[in-house]
């Protein structure tokens, strides 16, 4: 990633992720970027070493867990609705 004033550039998939994390850190702070990195379990060699629970700061781990606990019921319900919609319907009797 290269930063030239207010312009950030990067190329490739992981470089793009690294760049996005760096931009998040500039805009929302390092802890926000670390939360996102941990939530996506991104740990190759990014700008923050918080892609795994054992490396992330405890405040980041706690914040990600709180977010997941808050959104989990809605996401589970959405997944269950999607699974139900994919169930094959009974073939008509002949």
N, C-alpha and C positions, 0 to 999 in steps of 0.2 A: 504494500500500500504506500502511496505517496500523497503527502498533503502539501498543497501550495496555497497558503492563506485559507480561504473558505472553500477551496476546491479539493475534494478527495477523489483519488482514482485507484483502481485496482483491477486485476484481470484474473479470470479463472474462478472456479467454484469456491474453493477454500479461501482464496485471496479475497473474494467478494464477501464471504462470511467474516473474515478477519477485518475487512474494511468496515462492514456494517457494525461490528462490535466496537471498533475504534470511533466511529461516528456517534454511536449511542453513548459512549463514554464522554465524548466532547459535549454532547447536548444534555444528557441526563445524568452524567456522573459514572464513575467506574463501577459502583455497586449495581446500577441498573444493567450495565453491559455484562457483568458477572452473573446476574440473575438469569438473563436471557441465555448466556452460554451454558449455564448449569441446566436450565430447563430443556435445552436441546441436546444436552450431553455431548457437547463439542469439545474435544480435547486433543487435537493433534499437536500443535504448537502455536496456539493462538496468542493474541495479545494479553490475555488473562489466563491464569492457571486455575480456573474454577469450573471446568467442564465435568468434573467428577466430585462426588460427595466428599471423598477423603481429602480433596485439595481445596475445595471452596471454603471461604470464610463462613463461620457459623451464622453470622447475620444474613448472609446471602442464602444459605441453606434454609434458614427459618422463613425468610420471605418467600422463597419459591414454594416451600411446603404449604404455607398459609394461602398462597394464590391457588395452588392445585386443590387444596381442600375446599376452597370457596367455589371453584368452577366444576369440580368433579361431578356433583349430582346432575347438573345440566348436561355435561358431556356424556355421562353414562346413559341418561334418558335418550339423548339424540342417537347414540349408538344402538340402543335397544330398538328405537323406532326404525332405524335403517335396517337392522337385522330382520325385524318383523316384515318389512316391506320386501325383503329379498326372499322370503320363504315361498317355496313353490305352492301354487294353488292346487287344490285337488282337481284331477282330470275329471271332466264330466262323464257321468255314467252313460253307457250306451245300452 
